[in-house]
Amino acid sequence: MLSEVDVFISNYTLVDPDIYQLWVDGHSCKFKWNSTLNRSTPIIENSHHSFLTHLASEAVNILHQRGICQETNAPIELIASDILDHYRTYALLEKLLHTPTKLASEQLAFQIEPQTSQMLIEMYYEFDDVVIRELLGKKLTSKSRKDMDEVSEKTGITLKSCRRQYDNVKRVFKIVEDLPGSLAANIEQHFLLSEDLAKRYAAVVFIACLRFEMNKRKLQFLTFPDLYHCANSMMSSWTYRCIGSEYFDTDLDREFLLELAECRVLLENDKHHKHLVCIKLRPMLLERSYQEIDTNFRSYTRAILGIGCNLHRSRDLRFFFLELVERCIEPWRQVNWTHSDLRNFLSVYTQCALDMDVLRDNELRDAFERYMTVVTCCLLRMYHT
């Protein structure tokens, strides 16, 4: 009997970005005996697509629909064989991708050009916002990994891709959680990621380390870009301003949080604060909006300051986002504030407080300004109208 054998010999490792993307996205191949051709052909696991007459590979089907046969003038069998060869190579590379520095400089098994190596790493560690949003607020345990089938069903992302993204987050988290200095810089150094992708992972690690509550029903409207925006603001303004081996991007400035608790002095002077705010806001708002702020100013300032004054307690810090939604965003939605109304109010509210004599102490003034910078940033981002 004659046997068909596919042989591929090469010097440099060839990487096709389109095929690699299919592999990264979880469109994985396996062999299935095809009695029609009397040969093994690649087939996608759990494929929901019926492919032509004798091939059942989703990856081949996708490229076929993109017109690869017309572009290359190659028969579909040759395309399938080439894809399968690429998949074998990527499977061998995957272990190295778990430690990108080894792939880039320490291994000798594959001859890969630097720009190709960078592309492999960047694409492998890229993630879908909807998948990562499902992970936020959950512990990175084996049970969470088992829940990836639910995440896959909810997001429409393949199960293999969801598991890859989960494993990547856990891998990054374990390496950098105990490293001093900038989270993003540490991730760039250890995983050779671009600055933008490293910052996105840094936000995920930051939220995980501080164990923010993210799973409550009232928070489900928040997207990963929303939370990324807020986390970046916190890391920029609320962590220690010093550099050294004892300072971590995952630690909030404890002295700042304790000083912030003293800002309750503004509550004792809320009438004066309200007077200043109303004078400045009147020309900016419609009469209805102005009257609403005039009536409810005390409850709004109690909410804003109450959240800040308790952040030195771990439990209150954990529920920071939920508190913003329940105590601030929901009441403003009920009275139909526009985004412009909110921006004007927060800007004037902050500036008028800074102009008051009760904040003449430099440390207290600095703490309040640091707090309101982040709260304003978060509320404006989270306030979906």
matplotlib code that plots the C-alpha trace (Angstrom):
import matplotlib.pyplot as plt

x = [0.0, 1.1, 1.0, 0.7, 3.2, 3.3, 6.9, 7.9, 11.6, 12.6, 15.4, 13.6, 10.3, 7.6, 4.6, 1.5, -0.3, -3.8, -3.3, -1.6, -4.6, -7.0, -4.9, -4.8, -8.6, -9.1, -9.9, -7.8, -7.3, -7.2, -7.0, -10.0, -9.8, -11.6, -12.8, -13.5, -9.9, -8.3, -6.2, -6.1, -7.6, -7.6, -10.9, -11.8, -12.8, -16.5, -16.9, -20.4, -19.6, -19.9, -17.0, -17.3, -17.5, -14.5, -12.8, -14.3, -11.7, -13.1, -9.8, -9.7, -13.3, -12.6, -9.6, -11.6, -14.4, -11.8, -10.8, -7.4, -7.8, -8.4, -5.5, -3.0, -4.5, -3.8, -6.1, -8.0, -6.2, -2.8, -4.3, -5.5, -2.1, -0.3, -2.6, -2.1, 1.7, 1.4, -0.7, 1.9, 4.6, 2.4, 1.7, 5.4, 6.0, 3.3, 5.4, 7.9, 5.2, 4.5, 7.9, 8.4, 11.9, 13.0, 11.3, 13.0, 16.5, 17.3, 15.9, 17.7, 15.0, 13.4, 15.0, 12.7, 13.4, 12.9, 9.9, 8.3, 9.0, 7.4, 4.3, 3.9, 4.1, 1.8, -0.9, -0.8, -1.2, -3.9, -7.2, -10.9, -12.4, -15.6, -13.7, -11.5, -14.6, -16.0, -12.8, -12.6, -13.7, -13.1, -10.2, -7.8, -8.4, -8.9, -12.6, -12.6, -10.9, -13.6, -16.1, -14.6, -17.2, -19.9, -17.8, -17.4, -21.1, -21.9, -19.3, -19.3, -15.5, -14.2, -13.6, -9.9, -9.4, -11.1, -8.9, -5.8, -6.8, -7.5, -4.1, -2.3, -3.9, -3.0, 0.5, 1.1, -0.5, 1.7, 4.9, 4.3, 2.0, 5.0, 7.4, 8.0, 7.7, 5.5, 3.1, 3.1, 6.9, 7.3, 4.9, 6.7, 10.1, 9.0, 6.5, 8.0, 4.5, 3.9, 3.3, -0.4, -1.0, 1.1, -1.0, -4.2, -2.7, -1.5, -5.1, -6.3, -3.6, -4.3, -8.0, -7.3, -4.8, -7.1, -10.0, -12.5, -16.1, -17.0, -19.7, -22.8, -25.7, -25.6, -22.0, -22.6, -23.1, -19.4, -17.2, -13.5, -12.5, -14.5, -12.7, -9.3, -9.8, -10.6, -7.8, -5.2, -6.4, -6.1, -2.6, -1.6, -3.0, -3.6, -0.5, 2.8, 4.5, 7.9, 10.2, 12.1, 12.1, 9.5, 6.9, 4.4, 1.9, -0.6, -0.5, -2.5, -0.8, -1.9, -1.0, -3.1, -6.1, -5.8, -5.5, -8.5, -10.6, -10.1, -12.0, -15.2, -14.5, -16.2, -19.5, -19.4, -19.2, -21.6, -23.8, -20.9, -19.7, -23.2, -23.4, -20.2, -21.2, -24.6, -23.3, -20.9, -23.2, -26.3, -25.1, -24.2, -27.4, -31.0, -33.3, -34.6, -31.1, -30.0, -33.0, -32.4, -28.8, -29.8, -32.3, -30.1, -26.6, -26.3, -27.1, -24.6, -21.8, -22.4, -22.2, -19.0, -17.2, -18.6, -17.0, -13.6, -13.5, -13.9, -11.4, -8.7, -10.9, -10.2, -13.9, -15.0, -12.2, -13.3, -16.8, -15.6, -17.2, -20.5, -20.6, -20.1, -23.0, -25.4, -24.7, -23.9, -24.7, -28.2, -29.5, -28.2, -29.8, -33.1, -33.2, -31.9, -28.6, -26.8, -23.1, -22.5, -24.4, -22.2, -19.0, -19.9, -21.0, -17.9, -15.6, -17.2, -17.7, -14.0, -12.8, -15.1, -13.9, -10.3, -11.1, -12.5, -10.4, -11.2, -8.8, -6.0, -3.9, -1.6, -1.8, -5.5, -5.9, -3.6, -5.5, -8.9, -7.6, -6.0, -9.3, -11.5, -9.2, -9.8, -13.5, -14.2, -12.4, -14.3, -17.7, -17.5, -16.5, -19.0, -22.0, -23.5, -26.5]
y = [0.0, 3.5, 6.1, 9.8, 11.8, 15.6, 16.9, 20.4, 21.5, 25.0, 27.1, 30.0, 29.4, 30.7, 32.4, 33.3, 36.1, 35.0, 31.4, 32.2, 34.4, 31.5, 29.3, 32.0, 32.4, 28.8, 27.3, 24.3, 21.3, 17.6, 14.6, 12.6, 9.7, 10.5, 7.4, 9.3, 10.4, 7.5, 9.9, 12.0, 15.5, 18.3, 18.9, 21.6, 20.4, 21.0, 22.6, 24.0, 24.4, 21.7, 22.1, 21.5, 17.8, 16.2, 18.7, 19.7, 22.1, 25.4, 27.1, 26.0, 27.1, 30.6, 31.1, 29.6, 32.1, 34.9, 33.8, 32.3, 29.6, 32.4, 34.5, 31.7, 29.5, 26.5, 23.5, 23.3, 20.2, 22.0, 24.9, 22.4, 20.7, 24.1, 25.2, 21.9, 22.3, 25.8, 24.5, 21.9, 24.6, 26.9, 24.0, 23.5, 27.2, 27.6, 26.4, 29.1, 31.7, 31.1, 32.6, 35.2, 36.1, 32.5, 32.7, 36.0, 35.2, 32.0, 29.1, 27.5, 25.2, 27.8, 30.4, 33.3, 36.9, 39.5, 41.2, 37.8, 36.9, 40.1, 39.5, 36.0, 37.3, 40.3, 38.3, 35.4, 37.8, 40.0, 39.6, 40.3, 43.0, 41.1, 38.0, 39.9, 41.8, 38.4, 37.6, 40.8, 40.3, 36.6, 34.7, 33.2, 29.6, 26.2, 26.7, 29.9, 28.3, 25.6, 28.4, 29.4, 27.4, 29.7, 32.7, 31.3, 30.8, 34.3, 36.2, 34.1, 33.7, 30.1, 28.1, 27.6, 31.3, 32.0, 29.5, 31.0, 34.5, 33.2, 31.4, 34.5, 36.7, 34.3, 33.9, 37.7, 38.1, 35.6, 37.1, 40.8, 40.9, 41.0, 43.1, 46.7, 49.6, 50.2, 47.3, 48.2, 48.5, 45.1, 43.5, 45.0, 43.7, 40.2, 39.5, 41.8, 43.3, 46.6, 49.6, 49.7, 46.0, 46.0, 48.9, 46.9, 43.9, 46.3, 47.4, 43.8, 43.0, 46.2, 45.4, 41.8, 42.8, 45.3, 42.8, 45.3, 44.0, 43.7, 41.0, 42.7, 43.1, 46.9, 46.9, 44.8, 47.8, 48.7, 47.6, 46.7, 50.0, 51.8, 49.9, 50.2, 54.0, 54.1, 51.8, 53.9, 57.0, 55.3, 54.0, 57.5, 59.5, 57.2, 55.0, 56.1, 58.9, 57.5, 55.2, 52.3, 48.6, 49.0, 50.8, 48.8, 49.9, 47.6, 49.5, 52.7, 55.5, 54.7, 58.2, 59.7, 57.6, 58.4, 62.1, 61.9, 60.8, 64.3, 65.8, 65.3, 68.8, 69.9, 68.3, 70.7, 73.6, 72.3, 75.4, 77.6, 75.1, 74.9, 78.7, 78.9, 76.0, 77.4, 80.8, 79.4, 76.8, 79.0, 80.5, 77.0, 75.0, 75.1, 76.4, 72.9, 71.4, 74.3, 73.9, 70.2, 70.7, 73.5, 71.1, 67.9, 69.3, 68.0, 64.4, 64.7, 66.0, 63.4, 60.7, 62.0, 62.7, 59.6, 57.3, 59.0, 59.2, 55.4, 54.3, 53.6, 50.6, 47.6, 46.6, 50.1, 50.3, 46.9, 48.3, 51.6, 51.1, 49.8, 52.8, 55.2, 53.6, 53.4, 56.7, 58.9, 57.6, 56.2, 59.3, 61.5, 59.2, 59.5, 63.2, 63.0, 64.7, 65.1, 64.3, 68.0, 68.7, 66.1, 67.5, 71.1, 70.0, 68.0, 70.7, 73.5, 71.3, 70.6, 74.1, 75.7, 73.3, 74.1, 77.8, 77.3, 78.2, 74.8, 73.2, 75.7, 72.9, 71.8, 68.1, 68.1, 70.2, 67.9, 64.8, 66.2, 67.2, 63.8, 62.2, 64.3, 64.0, 60.2, 60.3, 62.9, 60.7, 57.6, 59.1, 60.8, 57.5, 55.4, 57.7, 56.1, 58.2]
z = [0.0, -0.8, 2.0, 1.6, 3.6, 3.9, 4.4, 5.1, 5.5, 6.3, 7.8, 9.4, 11.1, 8.9, 10.5, 8.6, 10.6, 9.4, 10.2, 13.5, 14.4, 13.7, 16.0, 18.8, 18.4, 19.3, 15.8, 16.5, 14.2, 14.8, 12.5, 11.3, 8.8, 5.6, 3.8, 0.6, 0.2, 2.1, 4.1, 7.2, 7.0, 9.5, 11.3, 13.9, 17.3, 18.1, 14.7, 13.9, 10.2, 7.6, 5.2, 1.4, 0.5, 2.1, 4.4, 7.8, 9.1, 10.4, 9.9, 6.3, 5.8, 7.1, 4.8, 1.9, 2.5, 2.4, -1.0, -0.3, -3.1, -5.7, -4.4, -4.4, -7.2, -4.9, -4.4, -1.2, -0.1, -0.3, 1.7, 4.4, 4.5, 4.9, 7.7, 9.5, 9.3, 10.7, 13.6, 14.4, 14.6, 16.8, 19.2, 19.6, 20.2, 22.8, 25.7, 24.8, 24.6, 28.3, 28.9, 26.2, 27.1, 26.3, 22.9, 22.1, 23.1, 25.0, 22.8, 19.8, 18.5, 16.3, 14.1, 14.4, 13.4, 16.2, 14.5, 14.0, 17.7, 18.8, 16.7, 18.1, 21.7, 21.2, 19.4, 21.9, 24.9, 23.2, 24.9, 24.3, 26.6, 27.0, 28.3, 30.7, 32.0, 33.0, 34.9, 36.9, 40.5, 40.4, 42.1, 39.7, 40.8, 39.0, 39.6, 37.7, 34.8, 34.7, 34.4, 31.1, 29.2, 30.6, 29.7, 26.2, 25.8, 27.1, 25.0, 21.9, 22.1, 21.6, 24.7, 23.9, 23.4, 26.8, 28.5, 26.8, 28.0, 31.6, 31.7, 30.4, 33.0, 35.8, 34.5, 34.4, 37.8, 39.5, 38.0, 38.8, 41.8, 44.3, 42.2, 43.3, 40.9, 37.9, 37.0, 33.4, 33.2, 35.0, 32.6, 29.6, 30.9, 31.8, 28.9, 26.2, 25.5, 23.8, 26.2, 25.4, 26.1, 29.2, 30.6, 30.0, 31.9, 34.6, 35.1, 35.4, 38.0, 39.9, 40.2, 41.2, 43.9, 45.5, 45.2, 44.0, 43.9, 40.2, 40.1, 41.5, 39.1, 39.4, 38.1, 35.0, 32.8, 33.3, 30.5, 30.7, 29.0, 31.7, 34.5, 32.7, 32.6, 36.3, 37.4, 35.4, 37.2, 40.6, 39.9, 38.7, 41.7, 44.7, 44.8, 46.4, 44.7, 45.7, 43.8, 45.5, 46.3, 49.0, 46.8, 44.8, 42.2, 43.8, 47.2, 47.7, 49.6, 53.2, 54.5, 51.8, 52.7, 56.4, 55.6, 53.3, 56.3, 57.7, 54.8, 56.7, 57.9, 54.7, 55.9, 58.9, 56.5, 53.8, 53.9, 52.9, 50.4, 48.9, 48.6, 46.7, 44.4, 43.6, 42.8, 40.2, 38.8, 38.2, 34.9, 33.6, 34.3, 33.3, 36.1, 36.8, 37.2, 39.4, 41.7, 42.0, 43.1, 45.5, 47.1, 47.2, 47.7, 51.2, 50.2, 47.2, 49.3, 52.0, 49.4, 47.8, 51.0, 52.8, 50.2, 50.5, 54.3, 54.6, 51.9, 54.5, 55.5, 53.3, 53.0, 52.0, 49.4, 48.0, 47.4, 45.9, 42.5, 43.9, 46.3, 43.4, 41.5, 44.4, 46.2, 43.3, 39.8, 40.5, 42.2, 39.4, 36.8, 38.6, 38.2, 34.6, 34.9, 31.6, 31.2, 30.9, 34.2, 36.0, 34.6, 35.6, 39.1, 39.9, 38.5, 40.5, 43.6, 43.7, 43.0, 45.6, 48.3, 47.5, 47.9, 51.4, 54.5, 56.0, 53.5, 54.0, 55.5, 52.6, 53.3, 53.7, 50.6, 48.6, 49.8, 48.8, 45.4, 44.8, 45.8, 43.6, 40.6, 40.5, 41.6, 38.9, 36.3, 37.4, 37.6, 34.2, 32.7, 34.6, 34.0, 31.0, 29.8]

ax = plt.figure().add_subplot(projection="3d")
ax.plot(x, y, z, "-o")
ax.set_aspect("equal")
plt.show()
